[in-house]
């Protein structure tokens, strides 16, 4: 568990953010003793989000390929 003082976190913000990304969570402690957790936000991605490809296939060719696959 990594704990930074408020002043240290402010001065070394880039380092603090990298550490939070690596470890998943870091803590920042203020002078009054209160502690705050800093966690990286996860990016929600869909399993259907796949890169597209460029193919020179006509609509008729694609329909025929699908029909052949369904007949099997």
N, C-alpha and C positions, 0 to 999 in steps of 0.2 A: 504494500500500500504506500503510494507516494503522496506526501503532503507538502504543499508549498505554502509559504506565507503569501498574503495578498500582495505585498510589495514585490516579492520575488516573482510571483506569477505575472504581474503586470510588466516587469522588466524583461522577462524571458518568455513572453507569450507563445512564440513559435515553438520553443522547446517544450513548453507545457502541453501544447496541443499535440505535438508528435508523441509525447509520452502517453497522453490519454488515448491516442489511437493505438499505440502498441499494447498497452496494458488493459485497455477497456475502461478504466476509471482512475481519476486522480482526485485529490481533495485539496481545497484551498481554505486555509484558516485565516480568519480575520483577527485583529488585535483583541476584540472583545471575546474571543474564544469560539465564536460560531464557525461551523465548518460547512462548506458547500462541496458537493460532488460534481465533477465535470466528466461527462461521458460522451463519446462520439455518437452521432446520430447515424443509424443504419439506413442505407438507401433501399427503398422497396423497389424490387424489380419483378416483373412478371416472368414466369418460366416460358411464356409464349413470345417474349421479346427477343427475337433472334434476328441477326443481320440478314438483309435481303441479298439475293443474287441476281445478276443480269443473265437471262437466258432468252435465246431467240426461239421461243416456242409460241405457236399460234394458239388461239383459243380452241380451235377444232382439234389440234394435236393433243392438247392437254385433256380435253373431254374424252378423246379416244383412249388415252393412257389410263385415265380413271376408270372408264368402262371395262377395259381389259383386266384391270386389277380386281374389279368387283366380280367378274365372271369366273375367276379362279376359285 
